[in-house]
Amino acid sequence: MRQQLEVAVRHSLAAQARNRLAWILLVVFVPGWYLLIGSMIPHQGAAFILRSNETRLVVDGHDLTLITAGLSAITLITGFVVFAATRRAIPFDRRLILSGYRPAALITAKTAAALAVAAAVGGYAAVVILAFWRPAALWSIAVAFILAAASYAALGLLVGVLVRGDLEGFFLIIMTALLDTFLENPVDNPLANKPVLEFFPSYGPTQFAAAGAFHHQVLPGMVAVSLAWTAAFALLGLVVLRLRMPRYSLRRTEAGRLRAAASPGSAAITTAAASQPAPSPAVPRTARPGPG
C-alpha cells in the first residue's frame, strides 16, 4: 500500500506539472493581472465589514482590490490545473486498478497532489503581490490565498469527475471563480458587505486576508469556513471518483500481478507455440503383400 501510494503521488504531481499552459499563466498572468487591476483602481477609501465581529473598516480600495485580484487569479489557475489533470488521468487510473492498485492509494494521491498545487500557487501569488503593495501582514494574505486555492483545487477535482467535456468544465470554473471573487470586493460591487456573501467559497479567505492586512487581527473562524468548503468539494469529488472506478477484487489483482510478472521471453514462446499448427495424426503404413 505504501509503495502504491508513493508511486501514485509521483504520477499525480508529474501529471499536473506537465500542464505547461497553466504554469505560463501562473508566471505571466498573475503579475499582469495585478498590474492591470491595480492601475484601474485609485487609492480611495472603501467600507469593508468583518462579519465575524461586525467591525466596520475603511480600507484602501486599491489594496483591497489587489487582494481580490490575487484570489481571482489563483482560483482560476488552480481550478484549471486540477481539472485538466483529473480529466486526463481517469482512463489511466482505471488501468492501474485493473492491474492491482488500490483505489484508496489513488484517491489519497490525488488529494495530496491537489493540496500541493494549491500551496504552491497561493504562496507564489502572495510573494508576487509584494511588487505592487507591501501589506502589514503578508502571512495573512499568503494563508488566505492558499485556503482559496485549496477550495478551488477541490472544486476542479469535483468538476473533473462530473462533467463530460472540457468546455463545460472550463466554463463552470471560470464563471464560479470570477463571480465569487468579484462579489467580495466593495469597490466593484456595492452589495459586497451583504450577509448573502457568507455562502460563497472565497468569503472566508477574503475576510481573513482583510482582517490581517488592514486590522492586524486573526480570524480563525474564517479559516474553518474555508476548510469546510474545501472538505465539501473534495469529499463530493472523491466519492464520485470512487464510484466511477472499477471494482477492486483480489482475484483481478492477482491476475494483474501475474501478467506484470510474466517475462517477455516466456510470453513470446507461448505466443509462438500457440501459433504453430497442430501436428496431424500419423497415418499407419499398410503392409505390402509379399511375393507370392
Buried (B, 14 or more C-beta within 10 A) or exposed (E): EEEBBEBBBEBBBEBBBEBEEBBEBBEEBBBEBBEEBBEEBEEEEBEBBBBBEEEEBEBBBBBBBBBBBBBBBBBBBBBBBBBBBBBBBEEEBBEBBBBBBBBBBBBBBBBBBBBBBBBBBBBBBBBBBEEBBEBEBBEBBBBBBBBBBBBBBBBBBBBBBBBEEEEEBBEBBBEBBEBBBBBBBBBBBEEBBEEEBEEBBBBBBBBBBBBBBBBEBBBEBBBEBBBEBBEBBBEBBBEBBBEEBEEBEEEBBEBBEEEEEEEEEEEEEEEEEEEEEEEEEEEEEEEEEEEE
